Amino acid sequence: MDAQTASQIVRMGAVPLVAKMRSRELSPVEVVLAFSHRTEELEPVLHSFSLLTLDAALDEARGGELVDQLAID
């Protein structure tokens, strides 16, 4: 994913973001990766997280994709 796409994702509102995931224009993994990248950029400046669980978030996103694929088949 390029930086421009990631930037567009993190600036979307919740409703359009969910709509794009439901229509499969975006995957949950793409969304998590975009927000992960943004968090990693800002965390050294903001120091706003005491614990980041980005790996767990990515695992959950992958699991959501799998469940979604099984529901289609």
N, C-alpha and C positions, 0 to 999 in steps of 0.2 A: 504494500500500500504506500502510495506516495504521500508526501507531507501535505500537499494541497487537499487531497481526499480526506486525510485524517483531520485536518483543520475544519473542513466542511462538516464532518460528522460531529465533532465536539461542539460545534456552534448551533446544531439543530435543536429545536425544541423536542420535548418528549413525544408529543403526538405525531409529528412528522417522522420522527425516528422509528417509532413503533410501526407506523404505516409502511415504511420502507423495509423493515424486517418482515412484516407480514406478507408483503408482495415479493419478497426475496430479492429486492434490489440491494439489500445489505444483509449480511449474516451476523448473528450474535458475536461470532469471533471477530469479525471486522470492527464491530462497535467496541468490544472490549480492548482490542489492540489500539484503536484510535485513542480511547480514554487513557489507556496505560501509557502510551507515548506522551500524551499531554501531562499526565501526572508526573512522569519522570522528568519532564522539562521544568515543571513549576515547583516540585517539592524542595529542591535545594534552596529556593528563594523563600517559599512560604512556610516551610516546616509545619505543615498542617496535619500530617498523619503520624500517629504513634505506631501504627502497624499497617503495612501494606500487604495485601494477600492477592497480588496480581496473578500468581500461578493458579490459585484456587478459583479466581474469577474466570480465567481462561478455561479451566477444566469444566466449570459450570456451563460456560457458553458452548463448548464442544458437546457436552451432554445434551444441551437443549437442541442443538442441531441434529443430533442423532435421534432424539425422540421425535422431532419434527419430521425427519426423513422416514421413520418407521410408520408414522401416522399416515403418510402419503401412500406408502406401498401397500 
